[in-house]
Amino acid sequence: MSASHDGHEVALELDCTTLPCPMPVIELARHLTDVEVGELIAVVAMDAAAEVDVPAWCRMKGQEYVGADVTEDGRPRYVVRRVTA
């Protein structure tokens, strides 16, 4: 099931709510190629460092940080667009 972010469909949502830093970003890196270039992948993470780590990872890896929102149950979610292979 895909979820929406500002009208754009999230192709893959990773539930990293129980994972400590740096695991949410490691999971993002591991699953990036599970979505096509141009698609959105979201990381749901309770780890406070993810708010900084996900955008920093995007800058280092040449991906687009789309922004943060929350899931229907209020958990923080960080959305990334895959722009490079």
Secondary structure per residue as TSV (DSSP state, phi and psi in degrees):
chain	resnum	aa	ss	phi	psi
A	1	M	-	360.0	129.6
A	2	S	-	-99.4	151.8
A	3	A	E	-115.0	162.9
A	4	S	E	-102.0	148.6
A	5	H	E	-132.4	109.2
A	6	D	T	50.6	42.5
A	7	G	T	86.3	-4.9
A	8	H	E	-103.4	137.1
A	9	E	E	-76.8	132.5
A	10	V	E	-85.8	118.8
A	11	A	E	-72.9	-33.6
A	12	L	E	-146.1	130.8
A	13	E	E	-117.3	123.6
A	14	L	E	-98.0	123.0
A	15	D	E	-90.0	100.4
A	16	C	-	-113.2	26.2
A	17	T	T	-62.3	-27.9
A	18	T	T	-97.6	1.6
A	19	L	-	-94.6	133.7
A	20	P	-	-81.8	164.2
A	21	C	T	-58.3	137.5
A	22	P	T	-99.9	19.9
A	23	M	H	-59.6	-37.8
A	24	P	H	-58.2	-40.3
A	25	V	H	-71.8	-35.7
A	26	I	H	-63.6	-41.6
A	27	E	H	-64.9	-40.0
A	28	L	H	-58.2	-47.7
A	29	A	H	-62.4	-41.1
A	30	R	H	-65.3	-35.1
A	31	H	H	-103.0	0.4
A	32	L	G	-55.3	-42.1
A	33	T	G	-76.6	-0.6
A	34	D	G	-76.1	-13.8
A	35	V	S	-115.2	154.8
A	36	E	-	-76.7	157.2
A	37	V	T	-56.8	132.1
A	38	G	T	97.7	-17.2
A	39	E	-	-86.8	163.3
A	40	L	E	-100.2	141.2
A	41	I	E	-126.8	137.6
A	42	A	E	-120.6	143.8
A	43	V	E	-115.5	119.5
A	44	V	E	-96.8	117.1
A	45	A	-	-144.8	133.1
A	46	M	-	-87.9	-16.6
A	47	D	-	-63.7	120.8
A	48	A	T	-59.7	-30.3
A	49	A	T	-66.6	-21.9
A	50	A	H	-60.1	-30.2
A	51	E	H	-59.8	-32.7
A	52	V	H	-96.5	-39.5
A	53	D	H	-65.9	-41.5
A	54	V	H	-65.2	-49.7
A	55	P	H	-61.2	-38.1
A	56	A	H	-64.9	-41.5
A	57	W	H	-60.8	-42.8
A	58	C	H	-59.8	-43.8
A	59	R	H	-62.4	-42.6
A	60	M	H	-68.7	-33.4
A	61	K	H	-101.9	2.9
A	62	G	T	72.9	26.3
A	63	Q	-	-103.7	163.5
A	64	E	E	-97.6	120.5
A	65	Y	E	-81.4	114.5
A	66	V	E	-82.3	-37.9
A	67	G	E	145.7	-179.2
A	68	A	E	-112.5	147.1
A	69	D	E	-147.5	-162.0
A	70	V	E	-130.6	152.0
A	71	T	-	-72.9	172.1
A	72	E	T	-58.2	-29.6
A	73	D	T	-96.6	13.6
A	74	G	S	90.0	8.4
A	75	R	-	-83.0	142.5
A	76	P	E	-62.7	139.1
A	77	R	E	-136.6	134.4
A	78	Y	E	-117.0	124.8
A	79	V	E	-109.6	133.1
A	80	V	E	-128.0	138.2
A	81	R	E	-101.4	127.0
A	82	R	-	-74.9	118.8
A	83	V	-	-115.6	-13.2
A	84	T	-	-135.9	159.4
A	85	A	-	-75.1	360.0
